[in-house]
Amino acid sequence: MSLRKSLVVFILIFVTFCVKGQEGSELEWKTIDGVSIPIPPKEHPRLYLRAQHIPDLKERMSDPDLVPVWNELVKMGNESKEDDGSKKDWRYYFDQKGETVRAELDALRYLVSKDSKKGRSAIDVILKEMQKSEWPLEVNDVSRAIGRMMVSGAIVYDWCYKLLSEQEKEAFISEFLRMAKMLECGYPPRDKQFVVGHPSEWMIMRDLLSTSVAIYDEHPEMYEIIGKLLYKEFKPARDWFYKGHAYHQGTSYYNVRHTNELFAQWIMNRMGAGNLFSPSQQFVPYNLFYVRRPDGQFVPNGDVNYYDSYRPLGIVALLSGSYYKDEYVNNEFLKKPRINSHNKIFEFLWRDTGLGKKEHFDLPLTRYFDAPFGWMVARTGWDENSVIAEMKINEYHFGNHQHLDAGAFQIYYKGPLAIDSGIYNGLSDGIRGYNNSHNKSYFKRTIAHNSLLVYDPDEVFRTSDYGGANRTDFARNDGGQKMLGKAWTTPDHLSEILEGYKTGEIIAHGFGPNKHVPEFSYLKGDITEAYSDKVEEAKRSFVFLNLKNDSIPAAFIVFDKLVSSNENFKKAWLLHSIEEPKVVGNEFTISRTLHGGQGQLVCNTLLPTKEAVEIEAVGGTGKEFWVFGENIETEPVTKDVRGERGAWRVEVVPNHPEKETYFLNVMQIMDNGYKGRLSVNKIEAKNVVGVQLEDQVILFNSKSKSMDEQFSFSIEEKGTYKILITDMYPGTWQIKKDNEVFMPAMKVNADDGVLYFEGTEGKYEFYR
């Protein structure tokens, strides 16, 4: 087939795919202040469904998988909220029960039966509820309840549109505007928090968008405001980071942040506008597959407010799986199909009960999550004996619930071994969670993660921009990464992220040689920009080895180059644990023995050398969250019965002043109590440094830069070795062994910059 014909076929397939992915393409588009947005069709219903979906509603009422959902909705409609006079949080107001649910169901019955009595009942009930509604605005997150009331009103307005009088339309719109102005984001929404923050949750992408679609004919202003925001602000930012197939706000916030991006995608598609966001959105939940632990929890990331229970993907899996017809994601929903009351009607409307399920166990064991993240998760398997290693570079920082953890890693094997430390849902300074001193001075900070510190005693970490000198305006100096933005503010727009929130650069990534069951997984990045000018250079390389060994299933190697602007600044390499580490010379051991844990990590520090390093275990009672002379305590609000928030860390610290420091740490993962060890020997030669780990050889450039000239090294002990050489300049290399050509031409790819081959003892020389 000619190139021209191939191009034509590709275009036809692409166009067909795009059209197939849309509910309709008849919409008109309008330009608002230079932003092109689709206009709601001149028909009702158009919110959550169109006329062509109505016949399916009746079938759904008898679908065996949805009958329980329908019955639960009916039960919810017959219940009422109990008011015992006690102080209530936002969940009480957010919970869907009683009149609002009955109104939604009557509106749905009207669509199916055209029974005007049901439609009139829905209108009368919801309008009355809206008009009498009041909310204590001082209650945190009560905007979620206000917005959900707007959704109920929008459903009835749109689905029962033909029954509305002009006076009723005016009354509805008056209430919608009243409630919109009560939302935390304001109305029109303030020009902030369009990437992260509460406006990136229900308020704009579900509640205001739903309302604006319903009332567009009579009040186009709201849709034009929200539509412009979606296409100008929300879409570019998300299309940019979806390419990384991960989420920056951590494992606890998928359900409130990513959920609403999926809501906006569904709403616009069902309206007939096709995909609002890039189809790369489909793969965002895949990160959770990889960090799922055998006990059902996730390896924690960001602000985590759970500790001891299985974490279902719930509404994320429902919306994503059914939208993209993704059987892997749908399987996650079906494992524990629990949907909260405020989303239950969407399960009835949108769940694809004909969609199959597929375990993700046939996915590759390593996955790289591309820019703007630069993360990698490597596993030895998917069963209860799996080792999981999470590695992070963080090319950009998004703030809010993301931590200052560029270069961090975590390791899990039969229990958490190398962990993120600290408590999100705790009480300190009379403040719970987000803004308390523990959160600002420890939990979110680099010192609570397995990363690198450079302590400049004069560095200031400011947490507010009010100009005062109160202690609450500043966080403790942890020696870690800088607080981005103006006084640790979060970016409001994509342009701000691109201009001022860059924290790293991916240098290399790759895994192989078998891409499905890799023997090695490699990630390297430059995290200099994550620090203030106290750091002149910071580069970190990770190598995870799937050893396929029942006794020692995996090894993990971390090589760092860290250059400070002042030789007297204290540097520290950190590894956090739950239980007390045992340090003997340049080796330390971390075990997980409590609450059924059976894993163990043994680390050998090869650089700095034994004579030039101090290795200390820091922690225990009164020092669990130690920051240079002060324990940043907090009282847990959420139970942590297994103590997974940690109490100890190992600090590897050079024992003499120096600007340029190299750390090389080699970790072996095994069962607790196992006495065997793989032999660990440092390899050093001109331009290279690394480790011989039994029959594995892993080498790095000794200055952590790209090797583009001749170099050599030797293996003395007899045997057959798997040899991984990183930091290689891309192109074709020739390898000699003992002065004879061993491999005449080996290609190094630009993405990973590695050579991987098998060889025996001898002297190896490399030429390009």
N, C-alpha and C positions, 0 to 999 in steps of 0.2 A: 504493500500500500504506500502511495506517495506521501510525502510530508504534508502536502496541501490537503489531500483527502483525509489524512489522519487528524489534521487540525479541525477540519469541518466536522468529522465524527465526534471529536472531543467537545466542540462547542455545542453540538446538538444534544449530547448526553448531559452536559453541564446545565443547559437551559431547561431540559426536561426535568432534571433533578430539582432545580430551583422552583419550577412551577409546581411540581409534585409536592414540594414541601410547604406550599401555601394553601390556605383554605379558599382563597379566591384572589383574583388579580384585577377585579373591576373597580377598585377604589380610586378615587381621585386623590391627587397629592397637591398640597398647598405650601407655598413658601411663607414662613413667618420669620421676619427679621433675618432673612438669609438662610433659614433652616427649613429644609423640605420635610414635610410630615404627611402621612396618609390621613385622609379625612374619613370619619365613620360613615358607613353606607346609609343611604336615606331609607332605612327600614328598621323595623324592630321585630324580634329581638336581634341584638348585635353584641350584647355583653355576655361573654363566656360561651355563647352558642349562637347559631344562625337558624333560619327556618329549616334548612336541610338536616339539622340535628334533632329536630323535634320528634320525628318518628322513632328515633333511637331511644328517647327518654322512656317511652312506654315499655320498650323491650328491656331497658335497664331495671325497671321496677320488678321484673320477673327473672332477672339474671341471678342464678344461684349465688354468685360471688358478691352481688350487690344488694340482694334482699336483706342481709343482716345490716348493711350500711343504711339502707332506707328505713328499716325498723328502728335503728338507733336514732336516726334523725327524728322520726315520729315520736319516739320516747323523749328525746330532748325537748321537742316542742310542747310536750305535755307536762314538763317539769317547770318548776319556778325556782328562782334564786332565793335562798334563805338569807334573811338579814337578821343576824343575832345581835346587832348593835356593836360588834367588836370592830377594831380597826382593820381595814381591808387594804390589800395591795392591788396592783393593777389586774392580777389574774382574776379576781372576783368580778370585775367589770368586763373583762375580756371574754370570760366563759360564755359560750353560747347555750342558752336555755330559754324556754318559754316563748314569749310573743314573737321575738324576732325570727326564731326558727320556724314557728308556725306560719308566719307571713311568707318566708321564703318557700316553704313547701306548698302553700296555697297558690303562690305565683307559678310554681312549677306545674301544679295540677291544672291550673288554667291553661298553660301552654299545651298540655297534652289533651285536655278534654274540651277546651273552649267554654267551660262552665263559668259564666260571668259572676256567679255567686262566689266562687272561690277567688276570682280576681278581685272582686270588690272587697272581700274579707281581707285579702292581703293588703290592699291599699289602705283600708280604714285602720287596720291594726298597726302597720308600720308607721304611718303618718302620725298616729297618736303617740306611739313610742318615741318617735323622733322629737316631737314637739314638747314632750314632758321630760326628755332626757337631760340629766345634769351629771357632771363628773367633778370630783375633787381634783382640780388641776395641780395641786401640790403633790399628788401621788405620782411617784416616778413611773414613767412608761404608760401612764393612763391614756396617752394618745393612741395606743394600740386598740383600746376599747372604743374610743371615739371613732377611729377609722373603720372598725368592724361594723359599727352601727351604720356608717355611711354605705358600706358594702351591702348590707341588708336593704337599705333604702334604694340603692341603685338597682339591685336585682328586681325589686317590685316595680320601680319606675320603668325600667326597660321592658320587662317581660309582660307587664300589664298595661303597657302604654296606651293601647286603644281604648281602655276604660277610663283613663284619666280626664278629668275636666280641666279647663284652663286654669281655674282657681286652684285646683289640686297641684297642677304642675308648678304654679307659682309658690305654693306652700312648701312643696318638696325642695325646690331650689333655694328658697329662703333658709330652710333648715340645713341643707348641704353647705351653704356658704357660712352659716353660723358655726357649724361644727368644724369646717375647714380652717377657720380662723382660730380655733381652739387647739389645733394640732401643734405639736412641738416645733415642727418645721416652719410654721406660719403659713399664711396664704395671702398673696402668692408666696410660694416657698422662698425663704431667704437664700442668697447666693452662697451656699456653703454646704459642706458634707455630702457632696454628690458622688464621692468615691467610697468613703467609709462614714460611719456615724448613723444615727437613728433615721435620718431622711433616706438612707440607703436600705431601709427596711420596708415595713408595710405602708407607711404613710403615703409615699409618692408612687411606688411601683405597683401597689395593689389598690389601696383605698382611694386616693385621689384619681388615679387613672381609671378605675372602674366607674366612679361617679361621673367623671368627665365624659366618658363614652356614652353613658346612659342619657345625659342631659344635653348633649351637643346641639340638637336641633333648636332648643329654646335658649340655651346659654353656652354658646361656642367658646367663650373666653377661657373657661377652665381647661378644656381639652387643648386649646392652642397653647396655653401656658405649660401644661404638663407634657404635651407632645413635643414641644420645642426642647424642654429639659431632657426628655428621654433621648432624642436624636442628637442633641448638641453636647450634652454632658455625660449621661449615663452610658450610652452606647459606645462612644469611642474608648472610654476607659476600660470597659469590660471586654470589648473585642480585643483590646491590647493585651490584657492579662489572661484571657481565656486560652490564648495560645500556649500558655505554660501548663495547662491541664491541672491546675491546683487552685487553692484559695488562700488568700493572705490573712484572713481574720481568724484562723484557727479552727480546731475541730468542734468547739462548742457553738460556733457562730455560723456554721453552714446553714442551720435550720432557720435562722432569722435573716441572714443576709442573702445567701445564694437562693434560698426559697423564693424570695421576692423577685429576684431576677428571672426565675422560672415563671413566676406569675405574670410578669410583664410580657414575657415571650408568649405564653399561652393566650393572654388577653388580646394582644395585637394579631396573633395568627388566627384566632377564632373570629376576630372582627373582619378578617380578610386581607390583612396587610402583610402576611407572610412572616418570616423571621425578623424580629426586631434586632436580636443579637446574633453574633456569629455562631454558626453550627458547632464551632469548637467548644461551645458551652457543654455539649454532650459529655465531654470527657473530664469535666471538673470533679465529679464524684469519684473518679478512679483513684485519686490520691488516697481516699479513705479505704479502698480495698487493700492498698499496700501497707498502711499503718495500722490495720486491724490486727489486734493481738489475738492469740488463741483463746484467751478468756473472754473475748467479745468486746473489750474496751479498745480504745485507740491509743497508740503512742501519742501522748498529749502534745499539742501545738498551740501556742498562744494562750489567751485567757480561757482556761479550762475550769468549768464549775461542776464537774462530776468526778467521782473517784472509784466507785465500787460497783458499777452495774453495766450490763450490756447496753451498748449505745446503738439503737436502730437508726437507720437513715431516714425512716419515716416519710415526711412530706417531700423531702428532697428526692428520694428514690421514686416516690409516686409520680411527681410532676415530671422529673427528668426521664424516667424509664418509659412512661406512657407517651410522652411527647416525641422522643427520639426512637421509640420502638427498640430500646436497648435491653436485651434479655439479661445482661450482666447486672445492670442497675435494677431492673425489675425484680430480679432474684433477691436483692438486698431488701426490697420492700416486702416481699412475700415471706421472708424469714420472720419478720415481726411487724405485721401490717397495722401499726398503731398510729392513728391520726387524731390530733387534738380536735376538740369540738368546733373551734372556729374555722377549721379547714375541712370538716367532715363532708359538707355539701360538694366540695370540689372533688373528693374521692368519688362521689356518686356521679358527678357530671363528666369527669375526665379520665377515670381509670380505665385502661385498656385490659379488660378481663380475658381477652383472647391472646394476649401477649405471653409468650413462653418465658421460661426462666433458664438461666445458664450460670453455673458456678464459675467464678473467676479463677478457679484453680488451674485453668489451662492458659492463663496469661503468663508472659515472661516473668521470671522471678525478680528481675530488676527493672525499674522504670525511672527514667529521667524526666524531670519536670522543668521544662525549658524556661527561658527568659519570659517575664521579668523575675522569676523565682531563682532558678539555678539550684534545684533540690534533686536529690536522688534517694530512693529507697531500695535497698537490696535485701533479699531474703534467701534462706536456704530451702524453703518449702512453704507449704500452706497449712501444715498440721500442727499439733500441739508441741512438737519438738523443733519448731522453726526458730531460727535466729533472725531477728529483724534489726537492720541498721538504717537509721535515718541520718542523712548528711545534708547540710544547708550551706549555701553561699549567700543567698539573698542579694540579687542584683539591685533591687529597689526595696525601700521600706514604705509601708502604707500607713503605719501608725495605728492608733486606736487599740485594737485587741492584738496586734502583732507585737512581738517582743524585739528587743535589741539583741538579736541572737545570730548575727552573721557569723558564719564559720562554725556553728554549733553542730553537735551530733548527739544521737541517743542510741542505746543498744538494749534490746530485749531478748532474753532467752530464759524460759521457764521462770519468768519474773523480771521486773525492771532492774537493770544493772547500771547503765549510765543514763541518768535521768535529767529532765528539767526540774528544777527545784522551786519551792515556794507555793503560796496559797492565794488563789484569786478570790474565792468567796470566803473572806475572813473579815474580822472586825478589829480595827486599830484606830486610835484617835477618835473613837466614836463614829467612825465612818466604815461602812460596809463595802468591801470590794474595790471598785474601780479607782477611786481617788484617795484611798488611804495611804499611809506612809509605807506600809509593807509593799503595796503594789508599786509605788513610785520609786522606792529606794532599794527594792530587792527583786521582787517577783518578775517584773518586766525587764529588768536590767541584765546586762551581760554577765554579771557575777553569779547569777542564778542558773547559768547555762554552761555547757561544756565547750567553752570557747577560750579566748585569750584576753588577758588584762595587761594594761600598761598604766601604772599608777603615777600620775603627775599630782603631787600634793596640792598644787595651786589651781587645779581644774575645777570649774564651777558647772554644776548641772542645774539649770533653772527650769522650773516646772510651771511657772505662770508669768504673765506679762503685765502684772498690775503695778510694777514699779516699786513695790514695797521691799522691805528687808526681813519680813517674817520668815521664820524657819520653814513654814509651809510653802513658801515660794521656791524652795530649793530642795533637791534630793541629795542623798548622801553621795559622796564621791566614791564610786565603786571601782574606778580604774578602767571602766569599760567603754563601750561605744557611745558616741555623742548622741544627744537628744536632737533630733532633726526638727526643722521648722523654727518658727519663732517661739522660744520657750516651750519646746516639745509639743507643738501643735500638729494636728493631722492635716494632710493636704485636702483641699476642697475640690480641686479640679485635676484632671490628668496633666495639664500643663505644669502645675506645681510639682507633681511627682517627677516629671521629666527634668525639670530645672533644678530641683533642690533636694531630692530624696534618693539619689543614687547612693548605694552603699557597697557595691561590689561589681565584679566583672568575672564571668565564666571564662576560664582559660582553656579547660579541656574537660571532656566527659565521654565516657564510653564503657562498654562491658562486652564480655565475650569469653572465648571465641564463639561458643554456642550462644546465640542471642536469646534463646528460650531458657536455658539453664546455664547461666554464665559461671565461669570459674573465677573471674575477677570482675569487679565493678569499680570504676575509677572516676573521681570528680576532683577538679582543682579550680580554685578561684582566687582572685585578688580582692581582699576585703579592706584595703587601706582606707577607702573613702568612708567606711563605717565609723572611723575614729576621727578625733580632732587632729590638729597638726602635731600632737605629741607622738604620732606614729608616722614614720616616713615610708614604711613598706610593711605590708602584712599579707602573706600568701599562705594558703592552706591546701594541702593535698590529702585526699582520702583514698585508701584502697581497701575494699572489702573482698575477702577470699572465701568462697564457698569450698571448703576443704573436702566435703563429702566423706566425712570421717565421723563415725558414731560417737567416738570419745571426745574429739575436739572438732565440732562441726564447722567452725568458722574462725577466721582471724580478721583483725581490723587494724590498719596501720595509718597513722596520722603524722605527716611531715609538715613542719611550719618554718617559715622564715619571718622573723619579726624584728624590725629595725625601729628604734625609738629616736626621737630628736635629741634626747639627753641620756647619756649613759647611766645616770643615776636613777632614772625612773625604774621602779620595780616592775618586772615582768612576771606573769604567772600563766601557766597552762593548767586548765581546770578539768576535773571530772567529778561529777556529783553522784552520790549514792544514797540509798535508804539506810543501809546498815553500815556499821563502822568499818572502814578499810583497814587492812593489815599491811603495814609498810615494813619491808626488810631490804635495806640497801637501796638499789635502784629498781626494785620490784615491788609492786603492791597488788593486793588481791581484794576484790569486792565480791561478796557472796550475798545471795538472796535465800534466806533460810526460813523466814517467817511467812505465815499465811499460805503455806503450800508451795512457796518458791523453792526452786531447786537449782538455780543457775549460778554460774560463777564466771568472773572475768579476772584474768591475770594479765597485768601490764608490765612490760619491761621498758624502762626509759633508757634509750641508747644515746640520745643527745638532749641536753648537755651531758657530758661524760660524768661518770660516777663521782669524780673528784670535783666537778664544777657545778654540782646541783644539790639542792635541798628538796626532799620530798616529804611533805607533811600532811597528815590527816587533820582536818579542821572540822569541828562540829560537836555534836552531843548536846546534852541538856544545857540550855543557856547560850548555846552558840550555833543553833540550827541554821540561822539565817544571818551569819556573821558578815559584817561589812566594815573592815578596818577599824576595829575597836568598839563596835556597837552591834548588838543583836537586834535586828529589825523584826520584832515579834508581831504576831497577829493571833487572834483567837478564831479558829476555824468555825464557820457557820454550817457548812456542809460537812457531814461526817466523812472522815478519812480513816476508816477502821483498819485499813491495811498499811497506813503510814506511807503512802506513795508520794507525799510531797517532799520527802527527804529530810535528812538531818545532818548529813556529812558531805564533805568534798575532799578530794586530794588536790593539793597545790604543788605543782612542779615549778621550782623557782631557781634561776641561776644564782649562785652564791657569791658573785662578784659583779661589779659594774661593767656593763658593756652595751654599746649601741646596737650591735647586730647579734641576734641570738637565733639558734636553730634548735627546734624540738623534733625529736623522732621517737615516737611511742608505738610500741607493738603490743597489741592486745590479743589474747587467746580466749575463746569462749568455750566453756565446758560445763559439765555437771558439777554442782557443789560437792566438794569432798574428793573429787577426782585428783589423784596425785601426779598423774603423768603430765609431761610438758613437751611441746615441740622445742627442739634446740633453737636458740636465738643467738645469732652472731652478726655483728655489725660488719658491713662491707664499706670500705673507703678506698677510693682511688682518685686519680686526677679527674676533676669535674663531676664525679658521681659519689653518691652516698646511699646506703640502703641497708637491707637486712637479708640474711639467709635464714629463713624460717623452715628448718628441716629440709624438705625437698622443694621449697619455694624460694625464689630470689626476686626481690622487689627493689628496684633502683630509681633514684631521683637525681636530677641535676643538683649538685652540691650547693649551688647558689639559687636554686629554685627558678631557673630561667630556661629558655629553650636551648637545647644542645644542637648546634649546627656545625660542629667540627669534630675531628677524630677524637675518640676516647677509647679506653679499654678498662677491663677489670678481670679478675681471676676467681675461679671457684677451686678450692684446694681439695676438699673431701670428695672421695669417689661417690658416684651416684648419678641418677638421672633427675634433672631439675626442670621445673616449669619456671621460665624466666620472663618477668614483666619489667620492661624499661619504659619509664614515663619521661615526659619533658622533651620528647624527640621532635626535631624540626621536620615538618611535613616533606614528603618526597620519597625517593628511592635510596635505600641504604644497602651497603654490602657488609656482610659479617665474615670475619676470619676467625678461625679457632686454631690455636697453636700454629700460627703462621700459614695456614692453608685456608682456602675459600670454603667456608661452611655453608653460607647462604649467599648466592651471587646477587640476588636482588630481592629486598623486602620493602614493601610500601608502607609508609607511615601516613595515615590520614590526618587531615587538618583538625577534625573534630576531637579526636582523642589523643593524638600525639604519642602513641605507644607502639612498642614492638612486643610481641608475645610469642614465644617459641619454646621448644624443649631442647635441652642439651645436656651434656655430661660435664664432668670436671675438666678444667683447662683454662687457658687464657683466651678471652674474647676481645676482638678489636672491631671497631665500627667506623665505616668510611661512607662519605657521601660526595 
